Amino acid sequence: MVRSRGPFHKEAFTGKTLFMARTPADPFDEWHDQLATQRSRIRAFGDFEPDVFNRRPEEGKWSIGENLEHLSLSLGPYLGAMELAIDGARTAGRTGTGPWKRGLFIGWFVKSVEPPVKTRFPTFRALVPAEALDRDRVVEQLLRLTGDFGGVIDAMRGLDLGGIRFPSPVLPLLKLDLGSGVDLMLGHNRRHLWAADRILAREPDHDAV
């Protein structure tokens, strides 16, 4: 039996998210470290009883399962859009190295998705999760997608991270550079894993299965 270890340590949420105006020359190790931390926590959520996984903390608030399902619904389209941009950039030979500059609005947007939640956004209908979810399916799907995310990050090596842009799949008028797209998705993951862990913090002591 595995006991709940309670909320994340603070550093697991804050990480070293790269939303400064001028970014590091080589962010790949940091990105992979953040993703590994997130995948570890996703696996841990699969150890809890289905009723805990699906219990809403209060009316109108998402359960642990709904938060994780929302991450899959969001991450899948973003990975598809980024892969298309990467393929096009490879064909066009758009390589690059070193730090890149990020616009102020994109920098604010990336920062705004980070926990603790200060800015709330409406959820598009296509990204709203169902209720009463199958725990194992949700966890396995999100682990598969975050694994794919790691592959997308690796595929970006050697490309012009700041110059190659792609349209947001949920806000097509919003154009993101590849580097900011990675930071946005990592921050969004942290936001909802943080929300899920806050739900656990409100649960009475219980054993995971």
Buried (B, 14 or more C-beta within 10 A) or exposed (E): EEEBEEBBEEEBBBBEBBBEEEBBEEBBEBBBEBBEBBBEBBEBBBBBBBEBBBBBBEEEEBBBBBBBBBBBBBBBBBBBBBBEBBEEBBEEEBEBEEBBEBBEEBBEBBBBBBBEBEEEEEBEEEBEBEEEBBBEEBBBBBBEBBEBBBEBBEBBEEBBBBBBBBBBBBEEEBBBBBBBBBBBBBBBBBBBBBBBBBBBEEBEEEEBE
